[in-house]
Amino acid sequence: MKIYRLLNIALNNYETFTKEVCERVGDGIVCRFITENIPEAGELISFSLEEEKIDNHKIVEIIKKRKAVIKKFPSLSVGSPNYLPFSFLQGALRCSAAVCLIKNKYEIEDIIKRIKNTNTKAFPSILDVISDELDLDEKFWEPYTTVSEAIEDENFQNQMKDKEKNTVWVPIGTGFLVGRNYLLTNHHVLPNKAEAKSCIVQFKYEKDEFGRDRKPRIEYYLDPSFFKTSPESELDYTIVKLHPFSFDKSTEPEKKQKRNEFNLAFEEAGDNFGWLPMLKDDDLISPPLNLEDSEIFNRLSEDLQKSAIKLGGFAGESVNIIQHPRGRQKEIVISDNRVQSIYKNFIQYTTDTDFGSSGSPVFNNRWQLVALHHGMLVEYKDDDVEKSLEKKVIVGGNLGVRINQIVAHLEKQEDTETRKFLDDFVNQQPTIKRKIYILAGRERRRFKDEMIKEAELTNYIGEKIGELLENPETLKKIFNKLSSTNQSIENFNYNFQPEYVPQENRKYLRGEDTTTLDKSISWIQQETNKQVIENNYQLGDVAIEIVTNYYYQNTNDLKPNEVGGATVYYVNLPNYKDGRKSDAKTLLTSLLNNVNNLPPVPPDLNDRGTQPDTAVRNQGLRFCRDVIIPSLVLYVGYWTNPKERQLLENRKDEIAEGIVKGIVEWSNSLSPWINQAS
């Protein structure tokens, strides 16, 4: 049996490739099958199982580690339970933000030459961009079977003549951020600096929860001043830098204006979308175990052997892949996707991929990055003369390059730029304290005679929050006390620096035109803008405003003592609302669990839920919208409800603890490092 690594290329010259494949493989059957059935195929490389195998001792180590905790399976589970915590979906959302589509500029004539012999359904995303450029009807290609037939159409010919510049941006693969401004993809997607210089990457090319296109799409240009690569025959990776978003603007006001047009807070892509840390660990995902493999089975512990016998062996762990297949909008595969085998440099797995998936991140179920999607594994069973061609040549699975091997390859390079990348984004977690901006104790005119008392209450809560945040050991104790589940918190960053809005900005002065909110937001903006300019902002810096609510009673309304509860408001803007809604839920849940569950049991603090900031009367809360870093507004309860006011005054410390726990969870959820230790 012969085995090949087959790499998909977005735009391939069919005739040239056919000749090259036939010469390289030296087998007409394989050549004919691949070129006729996979027209977007690119490189074809021999693959030796013996050379790539890892020894059984290492496989045993991986299985022992990954199966270290054997759970008692519920009686209704069939085989290994497939339950996943709800946070799994939140992890998918966070990680997907760092994944982007890579595009290159081509002349339409060149594109047509490459794909003219293919079916019109083979490259829909490429034909779509051609249609847009030539102002063709969206159904123009439907009546035709092949591209060569369609381009003879008179309308197509006329449109080609009318256009002065027939160039379009064409999707060529997927990539993802592995640092603040570093992108990882395949070498066969970005083979050299010249190719990279002509490319852009596009974030937010996806649909929202209602099936609508997310807008605006965010584009960054590549900066090949940093360009590290390994060819297809080896590890098939490229790491390249990205330019800042507004690198084409010369002044800070111009840069800010451009960011505002696209609802972006920061210049660097990673500060806006996060990144996926590259880990050195080589045991983050487990291969399958067949009971007939006695050499491995006999080395397992007695408990693991019993578990394996009960299950009929161990299935390979699940992999999850986020990708832009065929240049389509971002998609995710989380089913029918098991590890088949682990080799020295590669992981083999079953999952749905396509051309355009090259360069996609492959994760385990903790959303740790384990591989860079590379291509397909094609098997040619030349020893079975009775089988038909279709049964002789099969796709045996997919291959991903192991991330730990890419890291090891980078560590062998001694240039300063590579060392800096490794030091900043691979070798150690950030040591700078995360800043938590706290606005509490702001005097608000609506409270009139009660203004000072209400401000004193929220100021106390704010100061208590800051006091707790300054002590990492105290934070760990709070988590141990308040965590009712087996929540994995050992990897949390507990190093915080609270930043209080100064009292002069929070104090109301009679006759002053500027409100306390204006002054407070202005101060936070000034401080965070300094961070951005000095490039010392880090993911996990957040801002929170803590206030109480006020109920205005009208003729037929409820009475003040009938209205109460806590709520958290988040910004309702396209680029942020999904993430901020999840953040708001985290904060509110933490507060309510602490206040309502600790003895002695007080009157419940009602849950009024999380709300978009557009749900308020003035259709937008300025603290959510104008503060550049992630921000939330917490209405901790109703000042106008006597019972709730008493609760707020009597349980100030418990309220502060609940909020602190929520802040720590929120801040860490924004960090690329969360859940990344093995």
C-alpha angles and dihedrals in degrees: 000000000000121000128200137185107230117199121198120226120199096217113027129171099234098203095045092046093050090056094046094048093048092050094047098044097038090206120107095200096056091041094052095044096050099042093046098044103032106038093169091058116128127172121020116199130179114247123204115202092196095053093045099044121113117218123264092245090064092046090053090051091052094047092048092051097044093045095039094121111051109200124209102247117226113251091243094056116105108215116325112359114252097202116138128186117252088245086072088077092048089052090053091052093050095046095044091060090068093054119094144177118249117217134186131193118249137171111246091233089058092048092050091049090055099046105025093109094052132093115269089238094056098078108025096157092051093048089048093059090047090051091050093050094047095040091239122163112267089241095047095113098045100088092053129079098200134029090237090062093048096052090060089064111117093229091054092049093049093049091050090054094047096053117087095200116028098191127127139178108250126193111244104169150318129280139172140205118261096173140011091288105001126108128201124203139133126298088230088059096046107018100166146008094261091057091047093050091060095049137089130196122220125209126192093032091147144090127264127233091280094053094255124136112260112238142236102030111213120225130194129185120229121247108207092188081104110042123154121173147166120202127250092257090061124026099332098216137133127191115193134170125245125224116239112269095253098033089132091063120082105201131054093238089054091048091049092049091053092048091049091052089059097037091245123150100196143033100229117074094225093055089056101039107018124231141247114247117230108229129207094212114116096193104061096117134032131226122222122274120219114202089224090064093090096171091065097032094054091055093058124097119263092253092052091048091052091048092048092050091049091052096039090246132323121291117223113264120265121263125203123205129193112199152147100239112199087353092294124145115289115295135179132213116205103151135069089015114126131156109255100184143343122226133182094269103011145051117214117210144159115243140122114274136152140180106303089041090090109116096026122143118250117207140187120229092277088058092247112151109248106161148010109232108246114169146286130307110229121196123201112195097200093162094070107077095177097060122094121246092258090055095043095055113047138159104245098189144295129293130217126186109241111248094218089060092052089051090049090051091051092049090061090062115090104194118122096241094055092047090051092051091050093046094047101042111014115028101049143013118246113280097193113108114250115240120234112193110208124197109185133138094039111163111234123193095217089075092058107177092012094051097102095045093049091048091049091054097050090041090057091050091048094050091047090052090052092048091053094045091056093063116066093189091053090051091053090051091051090053093048090050099044103036107099094177134056089266112172103235102148091100096051119120107236097180109109137160113205114214114199121205102243117258093241089062092050098046120097114228117196113243094016114134096207113078124224088249091054092050094046096049090045091055094049090047091051092052096044093045087057088054092050094048092046089044094231097119111118133192107265097047105125142168129221133186117203118200140145125243128245127212121211110204118215129185100279099023130113118274119261093251089057095058120072148119143105127274138175123216124209132187116273099212124128099244095047115023099091094051095040092050089056090047091051091051091051092052096045095046092051092051096047095045092054099044097042101039106045117093135279086052109230126197105294119266099227122234110237090175132229119303137193111246089243088070091078124088096259093048099240139037111231094212089060094044108034101043107091098213124062107293140178135187114222118200097196096193145311117297089194093059107085096206093046092046089054090050091051092050095045098043101040094129094048090048090052092049092051092049092047092053089050092048092051092049091046094048093047093047088061093052120095088220098064113119091359100121113093 
